[in-house]
Every structure is written in C-alpha cells, then in structure tokens.
C-alpha cells in the first residue's frame, strides 16, 4: 500500500459516540429526526428517504438515506447516549460537518469519533466516481 498515500476508497464511515447528551432531546422524536435531516443538508447530501421509529418506553432509531449512502442514529436517553453512523461516498460530501452539527444539536458534552475508509480499491492516482446523477435520484423534501 506504499504508506497509505494515494489510496482511493468507495467511502468514509464515521462512527460517532455521543455521550452526556441532553436526555430531553434524545427522547424527542421530532427533534432527533429534524437534527439528522438538517445534518444531511449541512453536509450537502442528497436526501433520498427518511425513516424513524420511537421505542416504548424510550429510545429512537432512525436513518436518513442519502444518495451518497446514509446517516443513522440510535438513542438511549436514559443514559444520555446516542450512537451515530455517517457513511458517505465520494469527496463532495463532508461527513465531519454533519457530525459537528449533530454534536451541537443534541447537546453533547462528550463526543468522540472514529473514521474508517470503506472499500479501499487501489493506490493508483485515479478517482472513483460516486455521485449519482440528479435524473436517477429525486431528493425527498
């Protein structure tokens, strides 16, 4: 792999640990859903679909499917914790901006993040196309 320089991957996957979040936000379905949708827009992603579920007695799971992959969340308000995955393809989307947005919106005081390159293809100096054309994928509003 020649020291990791010049590697091209299909995508970046951020695993975001959000500890010490505000429980009242993590238990509010509309706030969590709106935060993920806004985070996708903040990253300039193309939203394709949105699906969320509220558990009884508490907790929310949700996903914003984007043309560039997905942003998902699972909340444990009783622990002030949320697990977020931000998987993006291509170099037009900035997953870090979505993560920073969610850290602020969920009132997180103790975040951490790990980034993985997914689908490492080569060490050649060729870019891999990722963005689908607008004619193939109509965004959800």
PyMOL commands that set and color helices and strands:
alter all, ss='L'
color gray80, all
select helices_A, chain A and resi 2-4+23-26+29-42+77-79+95-105
alter helices_A, ss='H'
color red, helices_A
select strands_A, chain A and resi 8-19+47-54+60-66+69-76+81-89+110-122
alter strands_A, ss='S'
color yellow, strands_A
deselect
rebuild
show_as cartoon
